[in-house]
Amino acid sequence: MGTVTIAATYGAGGSVIAPAVAERLGLPLVERAIPVPVAERIHEPLQAALADDTEHSTMIGRVLDSVLQTSGLFVGVTQGPEALGVVPDIAQTEAILRRLAEDGGAVILGRAAVFVLKGHPNVLHVRLDGDVEARRRSAMARQGLDYDAATRTQQQTDRARRAYVHHFYPRAGSWEDPRHYHLVLDSTVISIDACTEIIVRAARDLFGASNQMSGRS
């Protein structure tokens, strides 16, 4: 089959669309490293780390390491695990994502998978985003939040996920850069069902083309 990576900002429906895509394609789902509850938990220490960070500071690394040790997978390490202060067993998991892509494929939500699997054959990279106010309204409708709560959660979650990418992939460029992705969808304008259908059809096209290329080689 193949692999789909999905990067999604808060309120863009990644937690709904990714499982739906995985189900339609018959692929396992790998969940994100920083779900909303984790973003809320690390908000204050991460804010302090970002405010105090210098070229030689390790505060951001310590905060993110504390998340990754309990997230089930550890991806994106560009330094040795000893330098980052994480256990070696967790640091091996980036290889697991690559093995998933090589063996049967998966749908991977978040985890900077667009960078982990950059250039890997048979992988479709997708980004879900939208106007920030529209994303907050979507979260309000989907999660029953008031505006203040949706705004606070959006700011905390987007900041935490952006810090994750920037910390572990400092040379990869901006997480928001559309050039990293095959598809960029405004899921606040396009319905969840339509986004799911577009991603599934694009994945099947890409997987089919890759398989044909493999057959010729």
VEXDREN-2710 file (C-alpha; in Angstrom, 1 decimal):
% VEXDREN-2710
k/r/px/py/pz
1/MET/0.0/0.0/0.0
2/GLY/1.6/3.3/1.1
3/THR/1.7/6.0/3.8
4/VAL/-0.1/9.3/4.3
5/THR/1.4/11.9/6.7
6/ILE/-1.1/14.5/7.9
7/ALA/0.0/17.8/9.6
8/ALA/-2.8/19.7/11.1
9/THR/-3.2/22.9/13.1
10/TYR/-5.6/23.1/16.0
11/GLY/-9.3/23.2/14.8
12/ALA/-8.4/21.9/11.3
13/GLY/-9.9/18.5/12.0
14/GLY/-6.8/16.3/11.9
15/SER/-8.0/14.1/14.7
16/VAL/-11.2/13.4/12.8
17/ILE/-9.8/13.2/9.2
18/ALA/-6.8/11.1/9.9
19/PRO/-8.7/8.1/11.4
20/ALA/-11.3/8.3/8.6
21/VAL/-8.5/8.2/6.0
22/ALA/-6.8/5.3/7.8
23/GLU/-10.1/3.4/7.9
24/ARG/-10.9/4.0/4.2
25/LEU/-7.4/2.9/3.1
26/GLY/-7.2/0.0/5.6
27/LEU/-4.0/1.3/7.2
28/PRO/-3.0/1.6/10.8
29/LEU/-3.1/5.0/12.4
30/VAL/-0.2/6.6/14.3
31/GLU/-1.4/9.3/16.6
32/ARG/0.3/12.7/17.2
33/ALA/2.9/13.2/19.9
34/ILE/1.3/16.4/21.2
35/PRO/-2.5/16.1/21.5
36/VAL/-4.5/18.9/23.1
37/PRO/-4.3/17.7/26.7
38/VAL/-0.5/17.4/26.5
39/ALA/-0.2/20.9/24.9
40/GLU/-2.2/22.3/27.8
41/ARG/0.0/20.4/30.4
42/ILE/3.2/21.8/29.0
43/HIS/2.0/25.3/28.2
44/GLU/3.6/27.1/31.1
45/PRO/7.0/25.4/31.1
46/LEU/7.2/25.7/27.3
47/GLN/6.3/29.4/27.5
48/ALA/9.1/29.9/30.0
49/ALA/11.5/27.9/27.9
50/LEU/10.7/29.9/24.7
51/ALA/11.1/33.2/26.6
52/ASP/14.4/32.2/28.1
53/ASP/15.9/30.2/25.3
54/THR/19.3/31.1/23.9
55/GLU/21.6/29.5/21.5
56/HIS/23.0/27.2/24.2
57/SER/19.8/26.7/26.2
58/THR/18.4/23.2/26.7
59/MET/15.2/24.2/28.4
60/ILE/13.0/23.6/25.3
61/GLY/14.6/20.2/24.8
62/ARG/13.9/19.2/28.4
63/VAL/10.2/20.2/28.1
64/LEU/9.7/18.3/24.8
65/ASP/11.7/15.3/26.0
66/SER/9.3/15.0/29.0
67/VAL/6.4/14.8/26.4
68/LEU/8.1/12.3/24.2
69/GLN/9.0/9.9/27.0
70/THR/5.2/9.3/27.5
71/SER/4.0/9.7/23.9
72/GLY/4.7/6.1/22.7
73/LEU/6.8/7.1/19.7
74/PHE/9.8/9.4/19.4
75/VAL/10.6/11.0/16.1
76/GLY/12.7/13.6/14.6
77/VAL/15.9/13.4/16.6
78/THR/18.7/15.1/14.7
79/GLN/21.1/14.7/17.7
80/GLY/22.1/11.7/19.7
81/PRO/19.6/10.6/22.3
82/GLU/22.2/11.2/25.1
83/ALA/22.5/14.9/24.1
84/LEU/18.7/15.3/24.3
85/GLY/18.4/13.4/27.6
86/VAL/15.9/10.8/26.4
87/VAL/16.1/7.1/26.9
88/PRO/17.6/5.3/23.9
89/ASP/14.6/2.9/23.5
90/ILE/12.3/5.9/22.7
91/ALA/14.9/7.4/20.4
92/GLN/14.8/4.3/18.2
93/THR/11.2/4.9/17.1
94/GLU/11.9/7.2/14.1
95/ALA/13.2/4.0/12.5
96/ILE/9.9/2.3/13.3
97/LEU/8.0/5.0/11.3
98/ARG/10.3/4.4/8.4
99/ARG/9.8/0.7/8.7
100/LEU/6.0/1.1/8.7
101/ALA/6.3/3.1/5.5
102/GLU/8.5/0.4/3.9
103/ASP/6.5/-2.6/5.1
104/GLY/2.8/-1.9/4.6
105/GLY/2.2/1.8/5.2
106/ALA/0.3/3.8/7.8
107/VAL/-1.5/7.1/8.3
108/ILE/0.6/9.2/10.5
109/LEU/-0.9/12.3/12.2
110/GLY/1.6/14.9/13.2
111/ARG/5.0/13.8/14.7
112/ALA/6.8/15.8/12.0
113/ALA/6.3/12.8/9.8
114/VAL/6.5/15.0/6.7
115/PHE/10.2/15.5/7.6
116/VAL/10.8/12.0/8.9
117/LEU/9.7/10.5/5.6
118/LYS/10.8/13.3/3.3
119/GLY/11.8/11.9/-0.1
120/HIS/10.5/8.5/0.9
121/PRO/8.7/6.8/-2.0
122/ASN/5.0/5.9/-1.8
123/VAL/4.3/8.6/0.8
124/LEU/1.6/11.3/0.4
125/HIS/2.2/14.4/2.5
126/VAL/-0.9/16.4/3.5
127/ARG/-1.4/19.6/5.5
128/LEU/-4.8/20.7/7.0
129/ASP/-5.1/24.3/8.0
130/GLY/-7.4/27.3/7.7
131/ASP/-8.0/30.9/9.0
132/VAL/-7.4/31.0/12.7
133/GLU/-10.8/32.4/13.5
134/ALA/-12.5/29.7/11.4
135/ARG/-10.4/27.0/13.2
136/ARG/-11.5/28.3/16.6
137/ARG/-15.1/28.3/15.5
138/SER/-14.7/24.8/14.2
139/ALA/-13.3/23.7/17.6
140/MET/-16.1/25.4/19.4
141/ALA/-18.7/23.5/17.3
142/ARG/-16.9/20.2/17.5
143/GLN/-15.8/20.2/21.1
144/GLY/-18.5/22.4/22.7
145/LEU/-16.0/25.1/23.8
146/ASP/-16.7/28.8/24.3
147/TYR/-14.7/31.3/22.4
148/ASP/-12.2/32.1/25.1
149/ALA/-11.5/28.4/25.7
150/ALA/-11.1/27.7/22.0
151/THR/-8.7/30.6/21.6
152/ARG/-6.6/29.6/24.5
153/THR/-6.4/26.0/23.4
154/GLN/-5.6/27.0/19.8
155/GLN/-2.7/29.2/20.9
156/GLN/-1.3/26.7/23.3
157/THR/-1.6/23.7/20.9
158/ASP/-0.3/25.4/17.7
159/ARG/2.6/26.9/19.7
160/ALA/3.6/23.5/21.2
161/ARG/3.4/21.7/17.9
162/ARG/5.4/24.4/16.1
163/ALA/8.1/24.2/18.9
164/TYR/8.2/20.4/18.5
165/VAL/9.0/20.7/14.8
166/HIS/11.5/23.6/15.2
167/HIS/13.3/21.9/18.0
168/PHE/13.8/18.5/16.4
169/TYR/14.0/19.7/12.8
170/PRO/15.9/23.1/12.9
171/ARG/17.1/22.8/9.3
172/ALA/13.9/21.6/7.8
173/GLY/12.4/25.0/7.2
174/SER/9.0/26.2/8.2
175/TRP/6.3/23.7/9.2
176/GLU/3.8/25.9/7.3
177/ASP/5.7/26.0/4.0
178/PRO/3.3/24.4/1.4
179/ARG/6.3/23.1/-0.6
180/HIS/6.7/20.3/1.9
181/TYR/3.3/18.9/1.0
182/HIS/1.5/17.3/-1.9
183/LEU/-1.8/18.6/-0.7
184/VAL/-2.8/21.6/1.4
185/LEU/-6.5/21.7/2.3
186/ASP/-8.5/24.4/4.1
187/SER/-10.6/22.1/6.2
188/THR/-12.6/25.0/7.6
189/VAL/-14.0/25.7/4.2
190/ILE/-14.0/22.2/2.7
191/SER/-16.1/19.7/4.7
192/ILE/-14.5/16.9/6.7
193/ASP/-16.0/14.3/4.4
194/ALA/-14.8/16.1/1.3
195/CYS/-11.2/16.4/2.7
196/THR/-11.2/12.7/3.6
197/GLU/-12.4/11.8/0.1
198/ILE/-9.7/14.1/-1.6
199/ILE/-6.9/12.6/0.6
200/VAL/-8.0/9.0/-0.1
201/ARG/-8.3/9.5/-3.8
202/ALA/-4.9/11.3/-3.9
203/ALA/-3.3/8.5/-1.9
204/ARG/-4.7/5.8/-4.1
205/ASP/-3.4/7.7/-7.2
206/LEU/0.1/8.1/-5.7
207/PHE/0.3/4.5/-4.4
208/GLY/-0.9/3.2/-7.8
209/ALA/1.6/5.3/-9.7
210/SER/4.4/4.2/-7.3
211/ASN/3.5/0.6/-7.7
212/GLN/3.6/0.9/-11.5
213/MET/7.0/2.6/-11.4
214/SER/8.2/-0.3/-9.2
215/GLY/6.9/-2.8/-11.6
216/ARG/8.8/-1.3/-14.5
217/SER/12.1/-1.2/-12.6
END
